[in-house]
Amino acid sequence: MKSNISIQFLLGLLFLIGCSNDNNTFEDITDRGGFVSFDQTPELSYSVLSLDSDVISAQLVDSNGNADSYSLSVTYGDTTAEDIVTVTEFPYQLELSISDIIDALGLTEDDIELGSTMSFVGTVTSPNGTFSGASPDLNDNNVNEGGDTTDRSKLYFPNQAMEFSISFFQPAGKKIRGTSFEEVPIGAEDDTYDRNGSNDETLDLINGDVPPYVDYVAVGTGVDDELGFDAEYIAIEDISSSSLGFSAERIGVFSLFEDYEAYPDGTQGFHSEDADGAIRLTFDTVEVPEGQQNSGVSFQVFFGDTSWEELDGIHAYANITTDSGADVLELASIFSDDVEEVAGQWYEINSGYLKGVRSYELVVQIQSGATPESFDIDNVIIYESED
């Protein structure tokens, strides 16, 4: 018991000392200052698929009993909207729709990115002055140049509504079709693909008599039947200082564990190295089920952890159809130094949910000019929302 009392006493003492250091007394924070809290903290994470219907719902409480008014501002990126809510009576049932917030910011749902946050700051007017919920902006002399609400006062009001954020996530999708290259026969790890045509000739690649294989014809159209794909070689001038093109290299479907401990899905993937040009993979077209408005495409790539040159990297896109016609959906263009930032790990490229797409034809072009600059591709998925 003595130990517990001592801990609580020390925490209280540290609280008072902290208040004093911020030029506020304990009385300032609990009596003079204006603070508004949530009766219970509302949901603060929202699906990008329900931005048109989700609502921040919570009861606002005048924590100190001295608030004449409470207003709320919101910031997303470089955009701020002031006074999106003004409250003059407490308790108050807040019902703030996400769509109204987006409109107040002058944005659309398409502007909201996965993993991003919106920051809210409350301002309270009381008989003792106006108090901002923004965290203090202390200069080198410990003088507050903006904001009133200290971390300690927020701790004192655990459900405080003076400064908070909401975030956005993508709910899990349901696979329509995909491939992890598991149905393609493979050979040994050191087998090489002996290409057709001359070394530097741009042309469609074809399978040899034995693995590794660069093409695959799907055996069915069910959700568990892997997509087919077709590979091409594309000559790219100046991609290599030694030669252009290749005759026999480790290109095609392999099961390799030289740079990683596991594939994202299964035990096989498409590998390319030392192509001295580009390998372009075009996957079978996948139709989105009729009536489904939310769908997307994703895959994962592993870049070898080495130095990458200017023309080395990946370009991925999807040829899509919508109700209004055909279009090209750009997914990724990662080259040179940008590759090095994500190399050495499985990196996901994901379109996120798109509305109104009727079909996807994924195209992935990987290009490099030296053996250490390797690519592995796995876990290609075209997906739809669960509902």
C-alpha positions as CSV (number, residue, x, y, z in Angstrom):
1,M,0.0,0.0,0.0
2,K,2.8,2.5,0.9
3,S,4.4,1.8,-2.5
4,N,1.2,2.6,-4.4
5,I,0.6,5.8,-2.4
6,S,4.2,6.9,-3.1
7,I,3.9,6.3,-6.8
8,Q,0.6,8.3,-7.0
9,F,2.2,11.1,-4.9
10,L,5.2,11.3,-7.2
11,L,3.0,11.3,-10.3
12,G,1.0,14.1,-8.9
13,L,4.1,16.0,-7.9
14,L,5.5,15.6,-11.4
15,F,2.2,16.8,-12.9
16,L,2.3,20.0,-10.7
17,I,6.0,20.6,-11.6
18,G,5.3,20.2,-15.3
19,C,2.4,22.6,-15.1
20,S,4.7,25.1,-13.4
21,N,7.3,24.7,-16.1
22,D,4.8,25.5,-18.8
23,N,3.9,28.8,-17.0
24,N,0.6,27.3,-15.8
25,T,-0.4,26.4,-12.3
26,F,-2.5,23.4,-11.3
27,E,-5.4,25.8,-10.8
28,D,-4.9,27.2,-14.3
29,I,-5.4,23.9,-15.9
30,T,-8.3,22.6,-13.8
31,D,-10.2,25.8,-13.1
32,R,-9.2,28.8,-15.2
33,G,-8.6,26.9,-18.5
34,G,-11.4,25.8,-20.8
35,F,-11.4,22.1,-21.7
36,V,-14.0,20.0,-23.5
37,S,-13.9,16.3,-23.4
38,F,-15.7,13.3,-24.9
39,D,-18.0,11.4,-22.6
40,Q,-16.5,8.4,-24.4
41,T,-13.8,8.6,-27.0
42,P,-15.4,8.0,-30.4
43,E,-14.3,5.7,-33.3
44,L,-11.1,7.3,-34.7
45,S,-10.4,5.0,-37.7
46,Y,-12.5,4.8,-40.8
47,S,-12.7,2.7,-43.9
48,V,-12.1,4.4,-47.3
49,L,-15.1,2.5,-48.6
50,S,-17.6,4.2,-46.3
51,L,-16.5,7.8,-46.3
52,D,-19.9,8.8,-47.6
53,S,-21.7,7.3,-44.6
54,D,-19.4,7.2,-41.6
55,V,-19.9,9.7,-38.8
56,I,-17.8,10.9,-35.8
57,S,-20.4,10.4,-33.1
58,A,-19.8,11.3,-29.4
59,Q,-21.1,13.4,-26.6
60,L,-19.1,16.5,-25.8
61,V,-18.8,17.5,-22.1
62,D,-17.7,20.8,-20.6
63,S,-15.0,19.3,-18.3
64,N,-14.5,22.4,-16.2
65,G,-18.0,23.8,-16.3
66,N,-16.9,27.1,-17.6
67,A,-17.1,26.8,-21.4
68,D,-19.1,29.5,-23.2
69,S,-18.4,27.9,-26.6
70,Y,-16.3,25.2,-28.3
71,S,-15.3,25.2,-32.0
72,L,-13.4,22.7,-34.0
73,S,-10.9,23.1,-36.9
74,V,-9.6,20.3,-39.1
75,T,-6.3,20.0,-41.1
76,Y,-5.6,17.5,-43.8
77,G,-2.2,17.8,-45.5
78,D,-1.7,21.5,-46.2
79,T,-5.4,22.3,-46.0
80,T,-7.2,23.6,-43.0
81,A,-10.9,24.3,-42.4
82,E,-11.8,26.5,-39.4
83,D,-15.0,26.3,-37.3
84,I,-16.5,23.2,-38.9
85,V,-18.4,22.8,-35.6
86,T,-19.5,25.4,-33.0
87,V,-21.1,24.4,-29.8
88,T,-22.6,26.7,-27.1
89,E,-24.5,24.3,-24.9
90,F,-23.2,21.2,-23.0
91,P,-23.5,18.3,-23.0
92,Y,-23.7,18.2,-26.8
93,Q,-24.2,15.2,-29.0
94,L,-21.7,15.5,-31.8
95,E,-22.7,14.0,-35.1
96,L,-20.0,15.0,-37.6
97,S,-20.1,13.2,-41.0
98,I,-16.8,12.4,-42.7
99,S,-18.3,13.6,-46.0
100,D,-19.1,17.0,-44.5
101,I,-15.5,17.3,-43.2
102,I,-14.2,16.4,-46.7
103,D,-16.5,19.0,-48.2
104,A,-15.4,21.7,-45.7
105,L,-11.8,21.0,-46.7
106,G,-12.7,21.5,-50.3
107,L,-11.6,18.0,-51.1
108,T,-13.3,14.8,-52.6
109,E,-13.2,11.2,-51.4
110,D,-10.6,10.5,-54.0
111,D,-8.2,12.9,-52.2
112,I,-8.2,10.8,-49.1
113,E,-5.2,8.5,-49.0
114,L,-4.7,5.2,-47.2
115,G,-2.9,5.5,-43.9
116,S,-3.3,9.3,-43.8
117,T,-4.7,11.3,-40.9
118,M,-6.9,14.3,-40.3
119,S,-6.0,16.4,-37.3
120,F,-8.6,18.3,-35.2
121,V,-8.0,21.1,-32.8
122,G,-10.7,22.5,-30.4
123,T,-10.9,26.0,-29.2
124,V,-12.8,26.9,-26.0
125,T,-14.0,30.4,-25.0
126,S,-14.6,30.8,-21.3
127,P,-15.0,33.8,-18.9
128,N,-11.2,33.5,-18.3
129,G,-10.2,33.7,-22.0
130,T,-9.8,31.6,-25.1
131,F,-7.9,28.4,-25.0
132,S,-6.6,26.4,-28.0
133,G,-6.2,22.7,-27.9
134,A,-3.1,22.8,-30.1
135,S,0.0,21.4,-28.4
136,P,2.4,24.0,-27.2
137,D,4.9,25.3,-29.6
138,L,7.9,26.0,-27.3
139,N,10.9,28.0,-28.5
140,D,14.4,27.6,-27.3
141,N,13.6,29.8,-24.2
142,N,10.7,27.5,-23.3
143,V,8.2,30.2,-24.2
144,N,5.0,29.0,-25.7
145,E,4.5,30.5,-29.1
146,G,1.1,28.8,-29.8
147,G,-1.3,26.3,-28.2
148,D,-2.5,25.9,-24.7
149,T,-3.1,22.3,-24.0
150,T,-0.1,20.5,-22.5
151,D,0.4,16.7,-22.7
152,R,-0.2,16.6,-18.9
153,S,-3.5,18.3,-19.1
154,K,-4.5,15.9,-21.9
155,L,-3.6,13.1,-19.6
156,Y,-5.7,14.7,-16.8
157,F,-8.7,14.6,-19.2
158,P,-8.2,11.2,-20.9
159,N,-11.1,11.6,-23.3
160,Q,-10.2,15.2,-24.2
161,A,-11.7,16.7,-27.3
162,M,-9.1,19.5,-27.6
163,E,-6.7,17.8,-30.0
164,F,-7.2,14.4,-31.7
165,S,-6.8,12.7,-35.1
166,I,-8.7,10.2,-37.3
167,S,-7.1,7.8,-39.7
168,F,-8.2,5.9,-42.8
169,F,-7.7,2.3,-43.7
170,Q,-8.5,-0.1,-46.5
171,P,-10.6,-3.1,-45.5
172,A,-9.4,-6.5,-46.6
173,G,-10.5,-7.5,-50.1
174,K,-11.7,-10.8,-51.5
175,K,-9.8,-12.3,-54.3
176,I,-11.4,-12.5,-57.7
177,R,-8.4,-14.0,-59.5
178,G,-4.6,-14.1,-58.9
179,T,-1.4,-16.0,-59.1
180,S,1.5,-16.8,-56.9
181,F,3.1,-18.8,-59.7
182,E,2.6,-22.1,-57.8
183,E,1.1,-24.0,-60.7
184,V,4.1,-23.5,-63.0
185,P,6.6,-26.4,-63.1
186,I,10.1,-25.4,-61.9
187,G,13.6,-26.8,-62.2
188,A,16.8,-26.4,-60.2
189,E,17.9,-23.1,-58.7
190,D,20.8,-22.7,-61.1
191,D,18.8,-23.5,-64.3
192,T,18.9,-20.8,-66.9
193,Y,16.3,-19.8,-69.5
194,D,17.7,-20.2,-73.1
195,R,15.8,-17.6,-75.0
196,N,14.5,-17.6,-78.6
197,G,15.6,-15.0,-81.1
198,S,18.9,-13.1,-81.0
199,N,20.3,-11.7,-77.8
200,D,19.1,-8.1,-78.3
201,E,16.0,-8.7,-80.3
202,T,12.7,-7.3,-79.0
203,L,10.2,-10.1,-79.3
204,D,7.8,-12.3,-77.5
205,L,9.5,-15.0,-75.4
206,I,8.4,-18.6,-75.5
207,N,8.9,-21.5,-73.2
208,G,11.7,-24.0,-73.9
209,D,11.3,-27.7,-73.5
210,V,12.3,-27.6,-69.8
211,P,12.0,-25.1,-66.9
212,P,12.4,-22.3,-66.2
213,Y,9.2,-21.2,-67.9
214,V,8.4,-17.6,-68.9
215,D,4.9,-18.2,-70.1
216,Y,1.9,-19.9,-68.6
217,V,-1.6,-20.8,-69.8
218,A,-4.3,-20.8,-67.2
219,V,-6.0,-24.2,-66.7
220,G,-9.3,-22.7,-65.5
221,T,-11.2,-19.5,-64.6
222,G,-12.1,-20.1,-61.0
223,V,-10.9,-18.0,-58.1
224,D,-8.3,-20.7,-57.2
225,D,-7.1,-21.2,-60.7
226,E,-3.9,-19.2,-61.2
227,L,-3.7,-16.5,-63.9
228,G,-1.9,-17.1,-67.1
229,F,0.9,-14.7,-68.2
230,D,3.0,-13.9,-71.2
231,A,6.6,-12.6,-71.2
232,E,8.4,-10.4,-73.7
233,Y,11.9,-9.1,-74.0
234,I,12.4,-5.4,-74.8
235,A,15.7,-4.0,-75.9
236,I,16.7,-0.7,-74.1
237,E,19.6,1.2,-75.3
238,D,22.4,2.2,-72.9
239,I,21.0,0.0,-70.1
240,S,24.3,-1.9,-69.9
241,S,27.9,-0.8,-70.5
242,S,28.9,-4.4,-71.5
243,S,26.2,-5.8,-73.8
244,L,22.6,-5.6,-74.8
245,G,20.3,-8.5,-74.3
246,F,20.9,-12.0,-73.0
247,S,21.1,-15.6,-74.3
248,A,20.8,-17.7,-71.2
249,E,20.0,-16.3,-67.7
250,R,17.9,-17.1,-64.6
251,I,14.7,-15.6,-65.9
252,G,11.3,-17.2,-65.4
253,V,9.5,-19.0,-62.6
254,F,11.8,-20.3,-59.8
255,S,11.8,-21.2,-56.1
256,L,14.7,-19.2,-54.8
257,F,15.5,-18.3,-51.1
258,E,18.8,-16.6,-51.6
259,D,17.7,-13.1,-50.5
260,Y,14.6,-13.7,-48.4
261,E,13.3,-16.4,-46.0
262,A,9.8,-16.7,-47.5
263,Y,7.6,-15.6,-50.4
264,P,4.5,-13.6,-49.6
265,D,2.4,-16.5,-50.8
266,G,3.6,-20.1,-51.5
267,T,7.1,-21.1,-52.4
268,Q,7.5,-19.8,-56.0
269,G,7.7,-16.5,-57.9
270,F,8.8,-15.0,-61.1
271,H,12.5,-14.1,-61.1
272,S,14.6,-11.9,-63.5
273,E,18.3,-11.0,-63.4
274,D,20.9,-9.7,-65.9
275,A,18.4,-9.3,-68.7
276,D,20.3,-6.3,-70.1
277,G,17.0,-4.9,-71.2
278,A,13.4,-5.3,-70.0
279,I,11.2,-8.3,-69.3
280,R,7.5,-7.4,-69.7
281,L,4.9,-9.6,-68.1
282,T,1.3,-9.3,-69.2
283,F,-1.3,-11.2,-67.1
284,D,-4.6,-12.5,-68.2
285,T,-7.5,-10.1,-68.2
286,V,-9.8,-10.4,-65.2
287,E,-13.4,-9.4,-65.2
288,V,-14.9,-7.8,-62.1
289,P,-18.2,-9.4,-61.1
290,E,-21.3,-7.6,-62.3
291,G,-22.6,-5.1,-59.9
292,Q,-19.4,-4.8,-57.9
293,Q,-18.3,-1.1,-57.7
294,N,-15.2,-1.5,-55.5
295,S,-12.2,-3.4,-56.8
296,G,-8.4,-3.2,-57.1
297,V,-5.2,-4.9,-58.1
298,S,-2.0,-5.6,-56.2
299,F,1.2,-7.5,-56.3
300,Q,4.5,-7.7,-54.4
301,V,8.1,-7.3,-55.7
302,F,11.5,-7.9,-54.1
303,F,14.3,-5.8,-55.4
304,G,17.8,-7.2,-54.9
305,D,19.7,-5.2,-52.3
306,T,22.4,-3.6,-54.4
307,S,23.2,-0.5,-56.4
308,W,20.7,0.4,-59.1
309,E,21.4,2.5,-62.1
310,E,19.3,5.2,-63.8
311,L,17.5,2.9,-66.2
312,D,17.0,0.0,-63.7
313,G,13.7,-0.5,-62.1
314,I,10.0,-1.3,-62.5
315,H,7.1,0.2,-64.4
316,A,3.7,-1.4,-63.6
317,Y,0.3,-0.5,-64.9
318,A,-3.1,-2.0,-65.7
319,N,-5.2,-1.8,-68.9
320,I,-8.7,-1.3,-67.5
321,T,-12.2,-1.0,-68.8
322,T,-14.9,1.1,-67.2
323,D,-18.5,1.8,-68.1
324,S,-17.3,4.7,-70.1
325,G,-14.5,2.9,-72.1
326,A,-10.8,1.8,-71.9
327,D,-8.1,3.5,-69.8
328,V,-4.6,2.9,-68.4
329,L,-4.2,2.8,-64.7
330,E,-0.6,3.7,-63.6
331,L,0.5,1.7,-60.6
332,A,4.2,2.3,-60.1
333,S,7.3,3.7,-61.8
334,I,10.3,3.1,-59.5
335,F,13.8,3.5,-60.8
336,S,17.4,4.2,-59.7
337,D,17.8,5.6,-56.2
338,D,14.1,5.1,-55.5
339,V,14.6,1.4,-55.9
340,E,17.4,1.4,-53.4
341,E,15.0,2.9,-50.8
342,V,12.7,-0.2,-50.9
343,A,15.3,-2.8,-51.9
344,G,15.9,-5.9,-49.7
345,Q,12.3,-6.4,-48.7
346,W,9.0,-7.5,-50.2
347,Y,7.3,-4.3,-51.3
348,E,3.6,-4.2,-52.1
349,I,2.2,-2.2,-55.1
350,N,-1.5,-1.7,-54.6
351,S,-4.0,0.4,-56.5
352,G,-6.4,0.6,-53.5
353,Y,-10.1,0.3,-54.1
354,L,-11.3,1.9,-57.4
355,K,-14.9,2.5,-58.3
356,G,-16.5,1.4,-61.5
357,V,-13.7,-0.7,-63.0
358,R,-15.0,-3.6,-65.0
359,S,-11.8,-5.5,-65.9
360,Y,-8.0,-5.5,-65.3
361,E,-5.1,-6.6,-67.4
362,L,-2.0,-6.2,-65.3
363,V,1.3,-5.4,-67.0
364,V,4.7,-5.4,-65.1
365,Q,7.9,-4.3,-66.8
366,I,11.2,-5.0,-65.0
367,Q,14.5,-3.9,-66.4
368,S,18.1,-4.1,-65.4
369,G,21.6,-4.3,-66.8
370,A,23.6,-6.3,-64.2
371,T,23.4,-9.7,-62.4
372,P,23.0,-8.3,-58.8
373,E,20.0,-6.2,-59.9
374,S,17.4,-8.9,-59.5
375,F,13.6,-8.9,-59.3
376,D,11.2,-11.4,-57.8
377,I,7.4,-11.0,-58.3
378,D,4.8,-12.8,-56.3
379,N,1.2,-12.7,-55.0
380,V,-0.6,-11.0,-57.9
381,I,-4.2,-10.4,-56.8
382,I,-7.2,-8.7,-58.4
383,Y,-9.7,-8.2,-55.6
384,E,-13.2,-6.9,-54.7
385,S,-14.7,-5.6,-51.5
386,E,-16.4,-8.0,-49.2
387,D,-19.8,-6.3,-49.3
